[in-house]
Amino acid sequence: MDIPANILIVDDDRDIRTLLAEYLEHNNFRAFVAADGSGMRHLLEKEQIDLIVLDLGLPGEDGLQLCRWLRTKSQLPVVMLTARGEPLDRILGLEMGADDYLVKPFEPRELLARIRNVLRRHQPSVEGESREAKRILFSTWTLDLIARHLLTPQGTAVMLSGAEFRLLKIFLQHANRILSRDQLSILIKGHDADPLDRSIDLQVSRLRQKLEDDAKSPSLLKTVRNEGYILASTVRLEN
């Protein structure tokens, strides 16, 4: 099961924000909306955003200024939207760090295709890469994909059950993304979680023990209330 990418739409036109959000949600993305730079920054602090659809002609800070600011903070993909069709505007947008550029009015299908293309270019699949990797490094821990055990920061092996290994690998393949119990159940078992089935929660609790993560205040494998779990760590593959 693919975890839907989080798309942030920044546009001062409420109708466009609503239309695009509904269209992207219908096409298996999670959509967030903001009307200006302040709203964009607020959502970037709260959510794990995968791509920004950014209008050039915003009130206050325009899209070029915001794109320049984004490039000082990250390499988050940006698709620029504008009512202007002049070649110079397109060149400026790309020079400021936009990954693609679309002139209004446009077909939502064309924007969808561009979003997918940019995501493919910018987000190599950890899941696919991990098939070739021998180890996954995260926080101060290492998951050995060959021996199927954990290595502590001191290099001591920690044995994992088959279920614990599969669950941890899934979290690492989707690091810094909230995974609901249903998503975890589908990825592990191939079907939605039964409302009374607490096996996912039990496995998460056991993983926390193995990772020495405080169950009352976990810093690595966190609970997101009413949403699911998230493994909060950078991840590095080792061949």
Buried (B, 14 or more C-beta within 10 A) or exposed (E): EEBBBBBBBBBBBEEBBBBBBEBBEEBEBBBBBBBBBEBBBEBBEEEBBBBBBBBBBBEEBBBBBBBEBBBEEEEBBBBBBBEBEEEEBBEBBBEBBBBBBBBBEEEBEEBBEBBBEBBEEBEEEBBEEBEEBEBBBBBEBBBBBEEBBBBBEEEEEBEBEEBBBBBBBBBBBBBEBBBBBBBBBBBBBEEEBEEEEEBBBEBBEBBBEBBEBEEEEBEBBBBEEEEBBBBBBEBEBEE
